[in-house]
């Protein structure tokens, strides 16, 4: 490395340069989406995760006891198709309601992360990412 490179205050570290060149991560303004119960969604909204796209669609769905499973499926499929979403956080008990749809999603982006909720603990045996990792290990 040249001395000039070391002195340049605007130069990014090599590790950051690699990340910025990655075709998926280089897209600016990628969002997290949340599908969860009211407590989960409110928590994420309070830290700034909530947003609306140009079509005025939110990046979150509050699931209540009377929320129809078809609404949850449609929301999940919509989040998968949106180009502005990089990560989908979904409460695991809600993912269980639409397990076939969640397990069918095999793309890296958006990544689907199953999270616990206040009333439903996390079970690693149900997690789609853990299942995929175990398949790869046992091949």
N, C-alpha and C positions, 0 to 999 in steps of 0.2 A: 504494500500500500504506500502511496506517495505521501510525503509530508503535507502537501497541499490538501489532500483528502482529510487528513486528521484535523486540520485547522478549520475546515469549512463547517460552520455551526449549523447550516441547513442540511448537511448530509445525514441521511438516515442510516442506522446500523444495517449491516448486511442482512441480518435476520428479518428486519422490517421490509427491506427491499424485496426479498423473496415472497413474503406474504402479499405485498402490494401487487406483485406480478401474477399471483394466482388468479386465474380467470373468474372463479366464483367469488372469491373474497374481495376482488378489486372493485366490485360493483358498489357504489356508494349508497348510503341510506337504506340498507337492508334492515328489516324489522324482525322482532320476535312477535309471534302470535300466541295467544293464550286461550285455551278452552278449559274452563274450570268452574268450580262452585263460586258462590258470591265472595267468600272470604279470600280465596286464591286470586280471583280477578281483581278485587279491590286492592289487594296488596301489590300486585304488579302494576296496576294503574297508578297507584300512589308514588311509585318510583319512576314513573314516566314511560312505561311500556306502551300505553294506549295511543292509538293513532287512527286516522281515517285516510283512505286513499283518495284519488281524484274522483272516483265514482261514489264517494261518501260511504264506503264500506269500512266498518271497524275491523281491527286486527285482534278482536277478542270476542268470546261468546261466554256469557254467564249462563251456566246450566243449572236449572232449578228442578225440583222433583217432578214437575209436570212438563218439562221440556221433552218434546217428541224426539225419538231416536233419529228419525229422518232429518230433522233440523240439525242435529249434531253431525250426522254424516255429511250433509250438504255443506255445512260450514267447514268441516275438515277438508273435504275435497276442494272447496274454494281456496282455502289457505294453501293447499299443495300446488294449485295452478297459478297462484299469484307470484309474479316475478319479484315483488318487493319484500317477500318474506323469506328469511334465511333459517329461522328456527321456529318450530311449533312446540310450545309447552302445553301438555295436556295432563290433567289429573288422571292417575292410573285407573281409578274406578270408572271414569268416563271413557277412557280408552277401552276398557273391558266391554262397555256397551256396544262399541263399534269395532271390536277386535279384528274382524276379518278385513275391514278397510285399513286399519292401522298397520296390520301385518303385511298387507299387500303393497304398501308403499316401501319401495326399496332404493329410492334415489338418496343420494347423500344430502342434497339440498332441495327443499328444506329438510333439515334434520328434525326428527320427531323425538322429543324427550318426555318420558313419562315421569311425572312428579307426584309425591304424596299430597294428600290434603289433610286438613285438621282432623277430620272424622274417619279417614281411610288411610291406614299405613301403607307404605311402599312394600311391594312384593317383587323381588328381583326375578323370580321364576316366570312372571308374567310379562316382564319388560321386553319389548320388541328388539331393542338394541342388544340386550344381553343374549336373547335367543339367537340373533344373527351371529354374534361373536362366538357363541358355543358351537354353532354349526361349522364355522370356519376352523375352529380349533380341532374339532373331531373329524374333519375330512381326511 
